[in-house]
């Protein structure tokens, strides 16, 4: 028996937009509309639905599938009829009734039909007499002759969760049922020959023969070919098949595959065109920066309002949509760099489900240079000394050969060998995550509440501190009446970053600068524990600075609160029209305290047991304290309309007003010379050293937004957007900006000439949009005053003067971005192959700049900012995948590849006339991130090679020695100067991004892998982080013994030209990572039912587990900050063990 059944398109939309709550409400309504379920022919007349067809040389089966898909009818027939449906026909109808269409379609065949509502039963005419059934059909149509009984059962999904609202019908009959809140159903009057059909939106239908069974339990599988998913877009949702913009989506499953503090880290490699860079591994501040198509920092919208995505617990996120083209124009002045839409979880129609999870994560360093030994350090210092001063110098070297040997021997306590890396850095640092949630609801009320706790520790063995987060969220949905709905949401997040007082990120004045000034020739501790050991640098050593209890702390907290409410009303007498009011209040408090404790550090002489004071870190305690808060009030009022006319014209429209009011207030104070370091409060400090400051801001934005979606026959798609923003940043005559967008699409697979092909989707799309940027300074159109940096003495009183901020520019206005996008999406044969390809071009104009180089310096005032610079960005994105199943093995494998780069159209600069200045300095018409430097050609290996040079270095060649860098005389003018520079690389952000995603499952086991790569970017290498040396410097440096022209490190303390920017220290940073790896097992439900456990899953996962990069030979991570390689908080690789259980 072969059976076809098509769901109502309205059913699809309600299911996807409103979730399972809408599903139950809709299915309940269907029980009172039997014609739609095929239960009875009474009710609405299906003949009133008009059918339009224009199909040539296709099979009858294709025509019926088209009617099922587009007009909501269900065809049922047996195998005897099925063989006749391969007959090829041509049919053309326009707005005809279904009976007229069927008469035309079946003309000249031996097939007839009976219609009950939207259910059409086909049968072969017996002996040419209409209405006579074949034996098979007659048996099916005469169930009264067979014994009947009641069949009961339960319908569950692959995770053994009940499927609520599944449709259960008897093929060829009007009987039917819908599963209840427990997934259970009861079906009456079932005979042995009946075939029971189970269907549910988004899942594959199943046909099961009754065959004497009284209990039939069914497990339904997800239909991977389902193209009716709903995607979150600006201020609403759209069906995936109707999208015309460039929008990518990431689901909750991907975001929690590997435990991370920030959801941004889990987006890497999953979305084409998204450039991510994770620079640091600092606890609580290890989030990746996101740049959509290389445009810059994206706008983050969380549940309808702009928020900082760093403070969103990934476990609360339902989905993330990334708007990359004209689709983002709906956010106008803030959307110039693209938009990231985050939607959090809400309640659903189900019995209460309590879920609890616990994860232990072990964090380690991805790659970081090790320190040299004390003997190596002393040897390198001697080598540097003699390279700088010559072998015959009379100066005293820092270490004698005898001392060097003593450090190597390690037998004399006065000559220690302290491995600071091993002493300070942990092999694995723990991170703990615990969470619990409850989710459920009825058709009238649904709820979701969540609590999560995270504690992330550092890689330091010292008392470095940690990061802690407490997250609480609750979302409530209530159906007050059939037309009035209320949504209320509240979330609270508390973040506590507790670090040492010194900067933990990067730089010479950071903890990592201290680390590389901490020398192996000093001990970690002294015989008397009351004395701190000096270990190098001005701060005493990493063992002191990285310990909060010894030298103080930097503690910053964030209290974030968000409250929102939505009231929506569906108008009774205007079908498809609804009103929605939304309000959100956000407040963040961010107190910070930086407290420095004074300590003394000493050296020790073992020969005479003498301690010598070497220095101090602060002589008295000091405190800097800030207190600030910010508030954002967002209001949105909208009218929404959606209707389908004549089963052909789908119209969806929105008109919205939005206002955003922001305020902030900050107060800071400090004191030094504390009476005692035991009390970390300002009143203990000296009033003579007291400072204080404060600031406040207030701003606002008003916007009008309109959007119109139209589709004809769900084939030809159009979307129009217009947004008007008013910003207080600009003068009254320039405050309004208008941002239009237009998107078109063509679903080719819906055309009649595609009916015999196996395309699930084939869509062409194109768009143009205009966005803006008003984040370019407040009130720059006004001339103002500021306190002058100098103090004047007037009489006996010192006073600060004020000075002008410069000329104002009342004509200053928005930056504008114009983006054009075109692409194709496809899915073939139930997603056996699927993918997309897009190309884009963006023009950004009105970039602010001053005419400092084009106007004379004698102007006499600070020139105003003007909208004069412009850029362009172009690129492409490709995604290819395959998905399916082989018995119990399911797979979904996909790859994405993207490229983008920006160029200056106009850059305000001097009018260059010199050819080399034009080549090197002129930016207009050039890539924005090209790197200028000198061309190097290895190292000198002999003095003869130096003596035979035909050109001179700056200052002459007398200081050159073997091991120094060979700089190429590019223009062959006999000297090395700035004219010999050329383009030697690109910028420090990738241009090409690659992602390879593997999702595999077999029975209860699941495996996911993500390989992520970044290409086309460079880094300035740092070969020395301080007074100590990276281990590779000792191993890979040039020496007389290692007279290698390709040695990684030139002669130590060699020629000044060794530090020039060349290909030797500005190198490619391309890499490939195994970004995430997760292996999980879900325990079979039958083993858990006795324990009243709904589901239990255990998993082990890894993040940044493997990295393949040319920088590994230096032991630098490819994402570490350029110019600070080795001198920054390293990225983490992690291994996690998790348990999730639901009741």
DOLUM-947359 format. One record per residue (C-alpha): residue in three letters; x, y, z. Coordinates in steps of 0.05 Angstrom, whole numbers, plus 5000, padded with zeros to 4 digits. Example, Ala and Ser with C-alpha at 12.3 -4.5 7.8 and 13.67 -1.06 7.14 Angstrom:
<rs>
ALA524649105156;SER527349795143;
</rs>
This chain:
<rs>
UNK500050005000;UNK502850684981;UNK499851285016;UNK500852045008;UNK498852575059;UNK500353315060;UNK499853765121;UNK496554445119;UNK501554995105;UNK498355375163;UNK499854775207;UNK507254825187;UNK507755555203;UNK504255505270;UNK508454905290;UNK515055255273;UNK513355955296;UNK509555815360;UNK512655135378;UNK508954545406;UNK503955005442;UNK501455255376;UNK501554535350;UNK496754295404;UNK492154895396;UNK492054795321;UNK490854045324;UNK485354155374;UNK482154615324;UNK482954095270;UNK478753605311;UNK473054095300;UNK474854165226;UNK474353445202;UNK474953625129;UNK482353805139;UNK483953145174;UNK479852735126;UNK475552485185;UNK469152735154;UNK466853075091;UNK462753565130;UNK465354265145;UNK468954735097;UNK468154545024;UNK474854324997;UNK472154454927;UNK472355204943;UNK479955164941;UNK482155334871;UNK487854964837;UNK492655264786;UNK497154804745;UNK501654894685;UNK505454244676;UNK507953934612;UNK510053224598;UNK510252994670;UNK507552364704;UNK500752354737;UNK504352204802;UNK508252864795;UNK501753244785;UNK498752944847;UNK504953084888;UNK504753804864;UNK497353864886;UNK498953544953;UNK504854024965;UNK501454664943;UNK493954564954;UNK493554135016;UNK489953514987;UNK491652795006;UNK491752234953;UNK490751524976;UNK491250924929;UNK493450194928;UNK498849844889;UNK494049674832;UNK492950414819;UNK500150604831;UNK502750274768;UNK498150724725;UNK500751364755;UNK507151354713;UNK502951564653;UNK505552224625;UNK500652794617;UNK500453544604;UNK495553964643;UNK494054704647;UNK488754984694;UNK487755654728;UNK483555744790;UNK479555114777;UNK475854684828;UNK479154024848;UNK473653604816;UNK474553954749;UNK482053854754;UNK481353114772;UNK476553004714;UNK481653294666;UNK487452914697;UNK483952234697;UNK480852304628;UNK482351714584;UNK484651264642;UNK481450694679;UNK482151064745;UNK476551404783;UNK476351734851;UNK472251914912;UNK473352544951;UNK471952655025;UNK473953365041;UNK481353405022;UNK482352645022;UNK482052364951;UNK481751604944;UNK483651324875;UNK481250644850;UNK481050264785;UNK474350194750;UNK472349464747;UNK470349244676;UNK469849954655;UNK464150114704;UNK465350734745;UNK464950644819;UNK466849914820;UNK472849734864;UNK478049214851;UNK478248644901;UNK483748984941;UNK480149634944;UNK473449304959;UNK476448945017;UNK479249595043;UNK472649955034;UNK468649415070;UNK471649385139;UNK464849205169;UNK466048495145;UNK472248435187;UNK473148385262;UNK474449065293;UNK478049255356;UNK481449835392;UNK488849985382;UNK492750375434;UNK499950595437;UNK505151135448;UNK509051545398;UNK516051775418;UNK522052095383;UNK529151825377;UNK530652085447;UNK524551725475;UNK521052395487;UNK513452355475;UNK511252645409;UNK505353085425;UNK500153225371;UNK502252675323;UNK496752485274;UNK494551755274;UNK489851535218;UNK487450905183;UNK489350925110;UNK483250975066;UNK478551105124;UNK476151715160;UNK478151465229;UNK483651855264;UNK486752075329;UNK491852565357;UNK497052385410;UNK496152705478;UNK501153055524;UNK504352375539;UNK504752185466;UNK499251665475;UNK493351535429;UNK487251085422;UNK484450875354;UNK477750525350;UNK474650065297;UNK481149785271;UNK481149145229;UNK486748655216;UNK487648895144;UNK488149635163;UNK494550025155;UNK495650555208;UNK499351185188;UNK503251615237;UNK505252315216;UNK508252915250;UNK511153565225;UNK518753505216;UNK518752745223;UNK518352185173;UNK511451875166;UNK510651135183;UNK505650615158;UNK504550005203;UNK499749425190;UNK494849305247;UNK495248545234;UNK491948335299;UNK495748815344;UNK492249175400;UNK498249575424;UNK502849925374;UNK508550365400;UNK512150785348;UNK518851135348;UNK519051705297;UNK525251965263;UNK527052675244;UNK525852825170;UNK532453145148;UNK529153375083;UNK524253825120;UNK525154515090;UNK519654865130;UNK524055045189;UNK522855735218;UNK528856205220;UNK529156805266;UNK530057455228;UNK529758175249;UNK523458305291;UNK520357635272;UNK521056965238;UNK520656695168;UNK519956005137;UNK526755765114;UNK524355615044;UNK521856335036;UNK528356665057;UNK531457125006;UNK536957435048;UNK543757155067;UNK542156855135;UNK545856295170;UNK543255925231;UNK546555555288;UNK542455115335;UNK542854995409;UNK545854305398;UNK551954615365;UNK552855145418;UNK553454645476;UNK557254095440;UNK563454295480;UNK562854675545;UNK565055405537;UNK563956035578;UNK562056445517;UNK557556225460;UNK561756625411;UNK567256095416;UNK562455565390;UNK560755955326;UNK567755875298;UNK567755455234;UNK560255335234;UNK557955915191;UNK560756115123;UNK563156835121;UNK564156895197;UNK571257095217;UNK572756925289;UNK579057055329;UNK580156815400;UNK586157205424;UNK586557055498;UNK584956485546;UNK583756925608;UNK578356615652;UNK571656945637;UNK574757365582;UNK576556835531;UNK570856995483;UNK572257025409;UNK571257675370;UNK566557605310;UNK566957955244;UNK561657805192;UNK565057775124;UNK570758195152;UNK566258805160;UNK568058925233;UNK564658825300;UNK557558565290;UNK551258805325;UNK548558305377;UNK541058265388;UNK538657815444;UNK531157675447;UNK529758325409;UNK534558805444;UNK541858985437;UNK546158645490;UNK553258415503;UNK553657685480;UNK559357545528;UNK554357525585;UNK549657005555;UNK550056305583;UNK550455835521;UNK545755335555;UNK539955825552;UNK540555955477;UNK535555635429;UNK538555875364;UNK543056405333;UNK541656735266;UNK547057125229;UNK544657665181;UNK549957825129;UNK546758235074;UNK540658675062;UNK536958255114;UNK540658665167;UNK538059325138;UNK532059245183;UNK536759465240;UNK538860085202;UNK544060525234;UNK547059965277;UNK547359415226;UNK552959635180;UNK557459055201;UNK551958525202;UNK547558265257;UNK547757665304;UNK540757485331;UNK540557055393;UNK534056735415;UNK533556415484;UNK529455815503;UNK522155855521;UNK516855375547;UNK513554845505;UNK507354405506;UNK509453805548;UNK509253535617;UNK514353865664;UNK521353635646;UNK526953755696;UNK533953725666;UNK540353755705;UNK547453765678;UNK554453745707;UNK561053835670;UNK568253795691;UNK573054115642;UNK580654075644;UNK584254665611;UNK591254665584;UNK595655115540;UNK594955025465;UNK602055255451;UNK606955695489;UNK614555755488;UNK618155435547;UNK623555795586;UNK630955635580;UNK635055335636;UNK639555765680;UNK645655495644;UNK642655655576;UNK640656345601;UNK647756495625;UNK650656225560;UNK646056665517;UNK647657275559;UNK655157165548;UNK653857065474;UNK649857705469;UNK655258085506;UNK660957865460;UNK656657955396;UNK655358665417;UNK662358855444;UNK666858405405;UNK671257825427;UNK676958275448;UNK672958745492;UNK675858935560;UNK668858995590;UNK666658475641;UNK661557975615;UNK655157845656;UNK657357125670;UNK664056785670;UNK664956105638;UNK665755805707;UNK659056095729;UNK655755835667;UNK658255145682;UNK655855185754;UNK648855355730;UNK649054745684;UNK651654305739;UNK646254505788;UNK650154265849;UNK651454945881;UNK645255255914;UNK648055945897;UNK647255755824;UNK640155475820;UNK636355245758;UNK629055445768;UNK624155205716;UNK619155775723;UNK614455485670;UNK613854825708;UNK613555185774;UNK608055685754;UNK603955375698;UNK599154805711;UNK598654225663;UNK591054235671;UNK586654755704;UNK579454575723;UNK572954895702;UNK566354675732;UNK559454785704;UNK552854595736;UNK545954755710;UNK538654575721;UNK532354755684;UNK524954615682;UNK520954655619;UNK513854485600;UNK506854765594;UNK499854685567;UNK496055005510;UNK494655595556;UNK501055685595;UNK508255475584;UNK514655605622;UNK522155545621;UNK526755685680;UNK534155595685;UNK539755655735;UNK547055565719;UNK553655625755;UNK560555655724;UNK567355685757;UNK573455755712;UNK580355735742;UNK586955975712;UNK592955585687;UNK597155875744;UNK599055455804;UNK599356085846;UNK593256415876;UNK591656755810;UNK584156775822;UNK578456545778;UNK572056725742;UNK565156555768;UNK558356645737;UNK551356555765;UNK545856555713;UNK538356555724;UNK533056605671;UNK525556495668;UNK520956575607;UNK513456515614;UNK508156485559;UNK500756555575;UNK494656525529;UNK489956985565;UNK484456905514;UNK484156585446;UNK486657235417;UNK490757555472;UNK497557285491;UNK502657515543;UNK510057365548;UNK514257545607;UNK521857435613;UNK526857585667;UNK534257415672;UNK539757585721;UNK547157455711;UNK552657565761;UNK559857555737;UNK565857575783;UNK572757645752;UNK577957585806;UNK585057685779;UNK591757935804;UNK592658685805;UNK597258695745;UNK594458655674;UNK593157915657;UNK592457985581;UNK598858175545;UNK604558675540;UNK611158835574;UNK607359135634;UNK602958525642;UNK603657885682;UNK606657575620;UNK611858115615;UNK613557955687;UNK613857215669;UNK619257335617;UNK623157795664;UNK623257235716;UNK629956895709;UNK631956165720;UNK638256385756;UNK634256585818;UNK630856115868;UNK623356085876;UNK623956135952;UNK629056286006;UNK630955886068;UNK627156376112;UNK619856376086;UNK618757076115;UNK623057346059;UNK620557365987;UNK625757155936;UNK627657645882;UNK627257315813;UNK628257875763;UNK625158515735;UNK622559115773;UNK616658735804;UNK620658175836;UNK618157585794;UNK612157205769;UNK611456805833;UNK609757455869;UNK605757835816;UNK601257255798;UNK599157145870;UNK593257575893;UNK594757445966;UNK601857715959;UNK601458325913;UNK594058485909;UNK588058385863;UNK583858655807;UNK576658465820;UNK571258675772;UNK563958475779;UNK558058545732;UNK550758505756;UNK546358455694;UNK538758475698;UNK533858435640;UNK526358475646;UNK521658445586;UNK514358365569;UNK510558245505;UNK503058315494;UNK500158085428;UNK493058105402;UNK489957775340;UNK484358205312;UNK477757845305;UNK474758215246;UNK481258325207;UNK483757625190;UNK491357575193;UNK492258245229;UNK495558275297;UNK498558785345;UNK504558695389;UNK507359135444;UNK514358975472;UNK518259315527;UNK525059135556;UNK529059435613;UNK536359265621;UNK541059485676;UNK548359325687;UNK552359505749;UNK559959425743;UNK564059575805;UNK571559475802;UNK577059475855;UNK584559445840;UNK588559375904;UNK596159365906;UNK599659065967;UNK606859285983;UNK612258745990;UNK619858725994;UNK623958205958;UNK630957965974;UNK637057585949;UNK640757085992;UNK648056906000;UNK648956186020;UNK656256296038;UNK654856796095;UNK647356676106;UNK645957406089;UNK639357696061;UNK639958316018;UNK633958766002;UNK633658805926;UNK627459225917;UNK620059325930;UNK613459265896;UNK609759885922;UNK612260175987;UNK605260266013;UNK598559985992;UNK594360335939;UNK587160265916;UNK583360465853;UNK575860385856;UNK570360505805;UNK562860455809;UNK558460515748;UNK551860305718;UNK548260345653;UNK540860265634;UNK537360145568;UNK529860215558;UNK527259925493;UNK520159995469;UNK517159675406;UNK510159745379;UNK508259365316;UNK502659165271;UNK503458505235;UNK499358215178;UNK499657535144;UNK494757225094;UNK494556735036;UNK489956954980;UNK487156484927;UNK492155964950;UNK497356344909;UNK498957024939;UNK502356995007;UNK502957685039;UNK506557845104;UNK507558555128;UNK510158915190;UNK510059645212;UNK514059785275;UNK515960365319;UNK522060295365;UNK525160755416;UNK531560635454;UNK533861065513;UNK540660945544;UNK543961245606;UNK550361115642;UNK553861395704;UNK560961265728;UNK564761475789;UNK572061325804;UNK576761465862;UNK583661265886;UNK588461335944;UNK595561115959;UNK599961116021;UNK595360666061;UNK596360626135;UNK595959866131;UNK595059376073;UNK590458966117;UNK584359386100;UNK582659486027;UNK578160096035;UNK579360806011;UNK578761136079;UNK585360796101;UNK589161156046;UNK592261836051;UNK587762426035;UNK593762786005;UNK593962275949;UNK586462235938;UNK583762305867;UNK576662255840;UNK573062315775;UNK566262195745;UNK562262205681;UNK555262095655;UNK552061985587;UNK545061995560;UNK542861825490;UNK536961595450;UNK534561335384;UNK527761315350;UNK526160875291;UNK520560705243;UNK521060035209;UNK517059725153;UNK517559045119;UNK513458715065;UNK514157995043;UNK510457734982;UNK510757064947;UNK506956814887;UNK505356074889;UNK511156014939;UNK515756054879;UNK517156784866;UNK519357154929;UNK520057884946;UNK521958245010;UNK522258995019;UNK525159345080;UNK525360075099;UNK527960345165;UNK528461065187;UNK533061215247;UNK533661875285;UNK540061955325;UNK541962505374;UNK549262425352;UNK548262925295;UNK545663615284;UNK538063695279;UNK538063725203;UNK542163095196;UNK539262635249;UNK534762215205;UNK537661655163;UNK533761225114;UNK535960505104;UNK532360095050;UNK533159375030;UNK530458944974;UNK531058184967;UNK528357734913;UNK528356984905;UNK526156444856;UNK524655734880;UNK526255374816;UNK524454694845;UNK517154914846;UNK516954994771;UNK513454464729;UNK519654314688;UNK523154104753;UNK517853604776;UNK521552974751;UNK528053184783;UNK529953024854;UNK531253724880;UNK528353854949;UNK530354584940;UNK533554994886;UNK533255734898;UNK536456344866;UNK536656984908;UNK539257694903;UNK539158294949;UNK541159014957;UNK541159385023;UNK543560015056;UNK545760035128;UNK549060555172;UNK553660695230;UNK552261255279;UNK557361005331;UNK562261545310;UNK562462005370;UNK557262395408;UNK555563115390;UNK561563225345;UNK557363745308;UNK558164205369;UNK564364595387;UNK566064495460;UNK571364575512;UNK575564105554;UNK580264185613;UNK587164365590;UNK592663885609;UNK596964425640;UNK595964785706;UNK596565545712;UNK598565945773;UNK594166555782;UNK596566935842;UNK597566405895;UNK592165945866;UNK593465395816;UNK587865285766;UNK586364865706;UNK584765235642;UNK579965015588;UNK581364965514;UNK577164895452;UNK575764195425;UNK576564465355;UNK572064675298;UNK565164355296;UNK562064025235;UNK554564125234;UNK554163715169;UNK557063085199;UNK552462495190;UNK552161735184;UNK557061265154;UNK553260885100;UNK554260165077;UNK551359925011;UNK551559175003;UNK549658754942;UNK548957994949;UNK547257434901;UNK547056684910;UNK544156004901;UNK541755474951;UNK540154754935;UNK538354084966;UNK538153464923;UNK534852784936;UNK533052855009;UNK539553245024;UNK544152724995;UNK547753344972;UNK546054044993;UNK549454714998;UNK549755444976;UNK554255944941;UNK554056694950;UNK557957304926;UNK557657994956;UNK560358704948;UNK559859245001;UNK561459984994;UNK562560375058;UNK562761125051;UNK562361725097;UNK568061465141;UNK570262025188;UNK577162335178;UNK580663005186;UNK583963375128;UNK590563415166;UNK594763205107;UNK591063565051;UNK590764245086;UNK596764655109;UNK599164555181;UNK598765315192;UNK591165275195;UNK591365435270;UNK585865005298;UNK583864275307;UNK580364085243;UNK573463775248;UNK571663065230;UNK568462995162;UNK565062425123;UNK570462375070;UNK573661675069;UNK570761055035;UNK572260305029;UNK569759704991;UNK569458975011;UNK568258384965;UNK568057634976;UNK564656974968;UNK561956395010;UNK561155664993;UNK557755105033;UNK557054375012;UNK554353785051;UNK551253105050;UNK546452775099;UNK542752125105;UNK542451455140;UNK544650745129;UNK540350305173;UNK541750555244;UNK547650985222;UNK545951725212;UNK550752235182;UNK550952965165;UNK557553215138;UNK558553915111;UNK564154405094;UNK564155155087;UNK569455605055;UNK569356365050;UNK573856935028;UNK573457695036;UNK578058295033;UNK577259055037;UNK580359614996;UNK580660365005;UNK576560734952;UNK578761404979;UNK583361565037;UNK584662285058;UNK592162355048;UNK597562775018;UNK597962854943;UNK604162414931;UNK608462544870;UNK614462104885;UNK613761414853;UNK616161034914;UNK611661444960;UNK605761284916;UNK607660554916;UNK608760504991;UNK604761055024;UNK598761194980;UNK592660835009;UNK587061034961;UNK585760444915;UNK589859964958;UNK588059385004;UNK586859645073;UNK591259125107;UNK597459065065;UNK603959045104;UNK610059435082;UNK616959185100;UNK623858995076;UNK625358385036;UNK630257905070;UNK634157345039;UNK636656925097;UNK642857045140;UNK650057205124;UNK654456585134;UNK661356885122;UNK665157535126;UNK667057465053;UNK659657485035;UNK659058145073;UNK665358435042;UNK662758294972;UNK656358674982;UNK655059174926;UNK650759614971;UNK651259925040;UNK646859855101;UNK644560455142;UNK650760685181;UNK655360275137;UNK657159535134;UNK662659535186;UNK658059275241;UNK655358705199;UNK657558005219;UNK655757295198;UNK648957135227;UNK645957815211;UNK639957885165;UNK640957985091;UNK636658575068;UNK635458594993;UNK637059234955;UNK630559204916;UNK631659814872;UNK639159674864;UNK641160384880;UNK647060154922;UNK644060294991;UNK638760035038;UNK633460555054;UNK625960635057;UNK625360584981;UNK627459844985;UNK621059675022;UNK615559284989;UNK609058925005;UNK611158315047;UNK604458075073;UNK597358215093;UNK593958405157;UNK593158035223;UNK585857805210;UNK584357205166;UNK581457295096;UNK579756565083;UNK575756145133;UNK574555405129;UNK569954945169;UNK569054195165;UNK563153925206;UNK561853185220;UNK555652955257;UNK554952205263;UNK550551755304;UNK549351015312;UNK543850775358;UNK545351105425;UNK552251355406;UNK553652035375;UNK560052335349;UNK561153055326;UNK567553375300;UNK569154065275;UNK575554235239;UNK576654975231;UNK581855345190;UNK583956065178;UNK588456295122;UNK591256925090;UNK593657295152;UNK600357465184;UNK603457615251;UNK609258025277;UNK613457545317;UNK616557725383;UNK623057335395;UNK623957585466;UNK618557705517;UNK623358015567;UNK630157905598;UNK629357155593;UNK629256745528;UNK624356305493;UNK626955595489;UNK626855585413;UNK631556185412;UNK636955745444;UNK635355155398;UNK634355525332;UNK638856135335;UNK644756265289;UNK651556115319;UNK658355975289;UNK656855235301;UNK649955295272;UNK652055705211;UNK645255615178;UNK642956165130;UNK635755965146;UNK636455965222;UNK629956215254;UNK633456725299;UNK639057185273;UNK645457315312;UNK643757555382;UNK645258305393;UNK646958335319;UNK646058905270;UNK640259395281;UNK637359175215;UNK635858495246;UNK629758815279;UNK627059115214;UNK620158855194;UNK621758305143;UNK619257615123;UNK623757365180;UNK619257655235;UNK612857805197;UNK610357125176;UNK604256745153;UNK599856495209;UNK595256015171;UNK592655445214;UNK587954855218;UNK584954625284;UNK580854045309;UNK576354565342;UNK571254105375;UNK570553365386;UNK564753055423;UNK563052325437;UNK556552185473;UNK552151595493;UNK544751625509;UNK542551065555;UNK536550675526;UNK530050915555;UNK527850215575;UNK533750175624;UNK531650835657;UNK524150775662;UNK524450395728;UNK528450965757;UNK523351485733;UNK528851795690;UNK526752065623;UNK533652095591;UNK540952015611;UNK546852215568;UNK554252185584;UNK559452515540;UNK566752685533;UNK568853275490;UNK574953685471;UNK576254385446;UNK582454625408;UNK585053925416;UNK589853945357;UNK592954525319;UNK596854495254;UNK600655135240;UNK607355375214;UNK608155765279;UNK608755125319;UNK616255135307;UNK616455755350;UNK611155475398;UNK606656065384;UNK599155975378;UNK596856255311;UNK591356665344;UNK595756995395;UNK596157755388;UNK600958015335;UNK607158335365;UNK605857985432;UNK607157265413;UNK609156875474;UNK607757475518;UNK600257405526;UNK595456955564;UNK595456325521;UNK589356015490;UNK586455395523;UNK585354705497;UNK580354315539;UNK577753615553;UNK570853575585;UNK566853035619;UNK559353145623;UNK552952835649;UNK545853065630;UNK539652755660;UNK532252925651;UNK526352725695;
</rs>
